Amino acid sequence: MTITIYHNPKCGTSRNTLAMIRQSGEEPRVIEYLVTPPTRAELVALIGAMGIPPSDLLRRKGTRFEAMPPGDPALADDALIDAMIADPILINRPIVVTPLGTRLCRPSEAVLDILPNPEIGPFTKEDGEVVIGVKR
């Protein structure tokens, strides 16, 4: 079975998600998307697999999009995809792809919904929050 995580090792949520995947008994394919960004076609496919609009994948915090109102033309789907391709830090993370689905895993425990073995037992996030892995 193949699990893929689009990962940023500098992001605590991404590190927690990766640790949960590993605790489930899987060793995922790790794509550091800032080093190896997805192509436009790959990004469009990920967005389609998640069933979300591109605006839901846009990282706003600390970016030029933070204060833009929802109706701004710069937030049109194609413009957002182009912006994320040009500057991958705008892609929110982590994105996890498993045989059970594709999901933006924010919060990190959202990964449990798409793991083949979601019963990972007790798990403590980096910030000390305890998460108990239960089948969702």
C-alpha positions in Angstrom: 0.0 0.0 0.0 1.2 3.5 -0.8 0.7 6.5 1.4 2.0 9.8 0.3 2.4 12.9 2.4 3.2 16.4 1.0 5.3 17.5 3.9 7.1 20.6 5.2 9.5 19.5 7.9 9.4 23.0 9.4 5.7 22.6 10.1 4.6 21.1 13.5 1.3 19.9 12.0 3.0 18.2 9.2 5.6 16.5 11.5 2.7 15.3 13.8 0.8 13.9 10.8 3.9 12.1 9.5 4.5 10.6 13.0 0.9 9.4 13.2 1.2 7.7 9.8 4.4 6.0 11.0 2.8 5.0 14.3 0.0 3.3 12.3 2.6 1.0 10.9 3.0 2.6 7.5 6.1 4.2 6.0 4.9 6.8 3.6 6.4 8.3 0.5 7.4 11.8 1.8 7.4 14.6 -0.7 8.9 17.8 0.6 6.7 20.0 -1.5 8.8 23.1 -1.1 11.8 21.2 -2.6 9.8 19.2 -5.1 6.6 21.2 -5.7 3.7 19.5 -7.5 3.1 20.3 -11.2 0.0 22.2 -12.0 -1.7 19.0 -13.2 -0.7 17.2 -9.9 -2.0 20.1 -7.8 -5.3 20.2 -9.7 -5.6 16.5 -9.3 -5.0 16.7 -5.5 -7.6 19.5 -5.2 -10.1 17.4 -7.2 -9.4 14.3 -5.0 -10.0 16.3 -1.9 -13.2 17.7 -3.3 -12.4 21.3 -2.2 -12.0 24.6 -3.9 -8.5 25.9 -4.4 -9.2 28.6 -1.8 -9.5 25.9 0.9 -5.9 24.8 0.1 -4.5 28.3 0.1 -2.2 29.1 3.1 -3.2 32.6 4.1 -1.3 33.1 7.3 1.7 35.3 6.8 1.2 35.5 3.0 0.0 38.2 0.6 -3.4 36.5 0.6 -4.0 37.0 4.4 -6.1 40.1 4.2 -7.8 39.6 0.8 -11.6 39.7 0.9 -13.3 36.5 -0.5 -14.6 38.3 -3.6 -11.2 39.5 -4.7 -10.4 38.5 -8.4 -7.0 37.4 -7.3 -8.8 34.6 -5.4 -10.3 33.0 -8.6 -9.5 29.3 -8.9 -7.0 29.6 -11.8 -5.3 32.5 -10.2 -4.9 30.7 -6.9 -3.6 27.6 -8.6 -1.1 29.7 -10.6 0.0 31.5 -7.4 0.5 28.1 -5.5 2.6 26.8 -8.4 4.7 29.9 -8.6 5.2 30.0 -4.8 4.6 26.6 -3.2 4.7 28.0 0.4 1.1 29.1 -0.4 0.0 25.5 -0.5 -1.4 24.6 2.9 0.0 21.4 4.4 0.2 18.5 5.0 -1.7 16.8 2.2 -2.0 13.0 2.6 -3.0 10.6 -0.1 -4.0 7.0 0.9 -6.1 4.3 -0.8 -8.9 5.6 1.4 -8.8 9.2 0.3 -6.9 12.4 0.0 -7.1 15.1 2.7 -5.6 18.3 3.9 -4.7 17.1 7.5 -5.4 20.2 9.6 -5.6 19.3 12.4 -3.1 16.5 12.1 -5.5 13.9 13.6 -7.6 14.3 10.5 -5.2 11.8 8.9 -6.9 9.1 11.1 -10.0 9.3 8.8 -8.0 8.0 5.8 -5.5 5.6 7.4 -6.0 1.9 6.7 -5.1 1.3 10.4 -6.4 4.4 12.3 -6.1 2.8 15.7 -2.6 4.1 16.4 -2.9 4.0 20.2 -2.0 6.9 22.4 -0.2 9.7 20.6 1.2 12.9 22.0 1.7 15.9 19.6 4.9 18.0 19.8 3.0 20.6 21.8 2.1 18.1 24.5 -1.5 17.6 23.4 -2.5 14.0 23.8 -4.4 12.4 21.0 -5.9 8.9 21.4 -6.1 7.2 18.0 -9.6 5.8 17.6 -11.4 4.6 14.5 -13.4 7.5 13.2 
